[in-house]
Amino acid sequence: MQGVKHHLIDILKPNQSMNLADFQVQAIKLINSITKRGKLPFLVGGTGLYISAVIENYILPPTEIDQNFRKQLNKKSLKQLQNILKGLKGEIKIDWQNRYRLIRAIEMAKAKVERPILKGDQLFDYLLISPQYTRLGLYKKIDQRIDLMLKQGLLKEVKKLASKYSWDYPAMSGIGYRQFKDYLAGTKTLEQSINQLKSDTRHYAKRQQTWFKRYAKEISYVKNEAQASVIIKKWLTK
């Protein structure tokens, strides 16, 4: 990791899951530990809800998993899960191709738990920084990144995991894995699967941009590392 200590990476097996509340607790604990050592933590990622839960200190309602109900949902097809959720919640912003997120959303809806809106006292001062791209520039970066991942062995990794784990597990339903399910089953070509991966990633990027619009007045957009460095130093000395 180029000499930089990373946290909350490679901490779960593909058949394990971590919900928002779990992540929030672990992330806050780590941030407190890092700052006590006189270091500056960076909360990096694109999953807006998870970042917001930490920096805005969401008060999350407890949600116990009904294992019997989950087993019933796991037997449903993707289309059936989509229809169930639409019947409960209508059209909502979610990855409608992700079985795990669909199942979790159905469970939350059944328990009458809405997305968190209550916020506790702010725990940290924070600075929001985002790279700045044109839409075409971003899509080009996405395509280049996926091409590089394939060259570095993504398909080999997917095959290895698919031989050990069910496609219903959270990790296997994520972007970068599920797109190759039909290819490995012989119902899609490799080119079709790669194009689907690029398309799904672009759609995910759109959802990320939509989420972070709520911080439009706070985010500092940068074109390069030098700009980011200047902004961070200024923020630290204010």
C-alpha positions in Angstrom: 0.0 0.0 0.0 3.0 2.3 -0.7 3.9 2.7 2.9 0.5 3.9 4.1 -1.3 1.9 6.8 -4.8 0.8 5.6 -7.6 -0.4 7.8 -10.9 -2.3 7.2 -9.5 -4.0 4.1 -9.5 -7.8 3.7 -11.2 -8.3 7.1 -14.1 -10.6 5.9 -14.5 -13.8 4.0 -16.7 -13.7 0.9 -19.5 -15.5 2.7 -19.5 -12.9 5.6 -21.2 -9.5 5.6 -20.8 -6.2 7.4 -23.8 -3.9 7.7 -23.8 -0.1 8.1 -23.9 -0.2 11.9 -21.0 -2.6 12.0 -18.9 -0.4 9.7 -19.8 2.8 11.6 -18.7 1.3 15.0 -15.4 0.0 13.6 -14.6 3.1 11.6 -15.2 5.5 14.5 -13.1 3.3 16.8 -10.2 3.3 14.3 -10.5 7.1 13.7 -10.2 7.7 17.5 -7.3 5.4 17.7 -5.4 7.0 14.8 -6.0 10.5 16.0 -4.8 9.6 19.5 -1.5 8.6 17.9 -1.2 12.0 16.4 -1.9 10.8 12.9 -4.4 12.1 10.3 -6.9 9.4 9.2 -8.4 9.5 5.7 -11.8 8.0 5.2 -11.7 6.9 1.6 -14.3 5.4 -0.6 -17.3 5.9 -2.8 -20.2 4.4 -0.7 -21.8 7.6 0.3 -24.1 6.3 3.0 -21.2 4.7 4.9 -19.2 7.8 4.8 -22.1 9.9 5.9 -22.9 7.6 8.7 -19.4 8.3 10.2 -19.0 12.0 9.6 -22.5 12.8 10.5 -22.8 10.3 13.3 -26.0 8.6 12.2 -28.1 7.2 15.0 -28.8 3.8 13.6 -31.8 1.7 14.7 -31.0 -1.9 15.8 -32.1 -4.5 13.2 -32.0 -8.2 14.0 -31.9 -10.5 11.1 -34.8 -13.0 10.8 -32.8 -16.0 9.5 -35.9 -17.9 8.3 -37.2 -14.9 6.3 -33.7 -14.4 4.8 -33.6 -18.1 3.8 -36.9 -17.6 2.0 -35.6 -14.5 0.2 -32.4 -16.3 -0.8 -34.5 -18.8 -2.8 -36.1 -16.0 -4.8 -34.8 -15.0 -8.3 -33.4 -11.5 -8.8 -36.6 -10.5 -10.6 -38.8 -11.8 -7.7 -36.7 -9.8 -5.2 -37.0 -6.7 -7.3 -40.8 -7.1 -7.4 -41.1 -7.7 -3.7 -39.1 -4.6 -2.9 -41.1 -2.5 -5.4 -44.3 -3.6 -3.7 -43.0 -2.6 -0.3 -41.1 0.6 -1.2 -41.7 1.5 -4.8 -38.8 2.9 -6.8 -35.9 3.7 -4.5 -32.2 4.5 -5.1 -30.5 1.1 -4.8 -28.4 -1.2 -6.9 -31.3 -3.2 -8.3 -28.9 -5.9 -9.7 -27.4 -6.7 -6.3 -29.2 -9.5 -4.6 -27.7 -8.8 -1.2 -28.8 -5.2 -1.2 -32.2 -6.1 -2.4 -32.6 -8.7 0.4 -31.4 -6.2 3.0 -33.7 -3.5 1.7 -36.7 -5.9 1.9 -35.8 -6.9 5.5 -35.5 -3.2 6.5 -38.8 -2.4 4.8 -40.5 -5.4 6.5 -39.2 -4.2 9.8 -40.5 -0.7 9.0 -37.0 0.7 9.3 -36.4 3.7 7.1 -33.0 5.0 6.0 -31.4 6.8 9.0 -32.2 10.5 9.4 -31.3 11.0 13.0 -27.9 12.4 13.6 -25.9 12.5 16.9 -23.4 15.1 17.9 -20.6 15.6 15.3 -17.6 13.5 16.5 -14.9 14.9 14.2 -13.9 17.9 12.2 -13.6 16.8 8.7 -12.6 18.0 5.2 -14.2 16.6 2.1 -12.1 16.2 -1.0 -13.1 14.7 -4.3 -11.3 14.3 -7.7 -12.8 16.4 -10.4 -13.6 14.8 -13.8 -15.8 15.5 -16.7 -18.4 12.8 -17.3 -16.5 11.6 -20.3 -13.2 11.8 -18.5 -14.7 9.7 -15.6 -16.1 7.1 -17.9 -12.7 6.8 -19.7 -11.0 6.3 -16.3 -13.5 3.6 -15.4 -12.9 1.7 -18.6 -9.2 2.0 -18.2 -9.3 0.7 -14.7 -11.4 -2.3 -15.6 -9.1 -3.1 -18.5 -6.2 -3.0 -16.1 -8.0 -5.2 -13.5 -8.6 -7.8 -16.3 -4.9 -7.7 -17.2 -4.0 -8.2 -13.6 -6.1 -11.3 -13.2 -9.7 -10.3 -12.3 -11.3 -13.1 -14.3 -8.9 -15.7 -12.6 -9.9 -14.3 -9.2 -13.6 -14.5 -10.0 -13.3 -18.1 -11.2 -11.4 -19.1 -8.1 -14.0 -17.5 -5.8 -17.0 -18.9 -7.8 -15.6 -22.4 -7.3 -15.7 -22.0 -3.5 -18.6 -19.6 -2.8 -22.3 -19.2 -3.7 -23.3 -16.4 -6.0 -25.8 -15.4 -3.3 -23.1 -14.3 -0.9 -22.7 -10.5 -0.4 -19.2 -10.3 -1.9 -20.2 -12.4 -4.9 -23.1 -10.1 -5.7 -20.9 -7.0 -5.9 -19.8 -5.1 -9.0 -16.8 -6.8 -10.5 -18.0 -10.3 -9.7 -21.6 -10.9 -10.5 -21.1 -9.6 -14.1 -19.2 -12.8 -14.9 -21.7 -15.2 -13.5 -23.4 -15.7 -16.9 -20.1 -16.0 -18.7 -19.0 -18.8 -16.4 -22.3 -20.4 -16.9 -21.8 -20.3 -20.7 -24.8 -18.0 -21.4 -22.9 -14.8 -22.1 -19.6 -14.1 -24.0 -16.7 -12.6 -22.2 -17.0 -9.4 -24.2 -20.7 -9.0 -23.1 -19.7 -9.5 -19.4 -16.9 -7.0 -19.6 -19.2 -4.4 -21.3 -21.8 -5.1 -18.6 -19.2 -4.5 -15.9 -18.2 -1.2 -17.4 -21.9 -0.2 -17.8 -22.8 -1.1 -14.2 -19.7 0.7 -12.9 -20.7 3.9 -14.7 -24.2 3.6 -13.3 -22.7 3.2 -9.8 -20.5 6.3 -10.4 -23.7 8.3 -11.2 -25.3 7.2 -7.9 -22.2 8.2 -6.1 -22.3 11.7 -7.6 -26.0 12.0 -6.8 -25.3 11.1 -3.1 -22.5 13.6 -2.7 -24.5 16.5 -4.2 -25.8 17.0 -0.6 -22.3 18.1 0.3 -21.9 20.4 -2.7 -21.0 23.4 -0.6 -18.5 21.5 1.5 -16.6 19.4 -1.0 -13.3 20.7 -2.4 -12.8 19.4 -5.9 -9.2 18.8 -7.1 -7.6 18.0 -10.4 -4.4 16.6 -8.9 -2.4 15.7 -5.8 -0.8 19.1 -5.5 -4.1 20.8 -5.2 -5.2 18.4 -2.6 -2.0 18.9 -0.6 -2.5 22.7 -0.5 -6.1 22.4 0.6 -5.3 19.8 3.4 -2.4 21.9 4.7 -4.6 25.0 4.8 -7.3 23.1 6.6 -4.9 21.7 9.2 -3.6 25.2 10.1 -6.9 27.1 10.3 
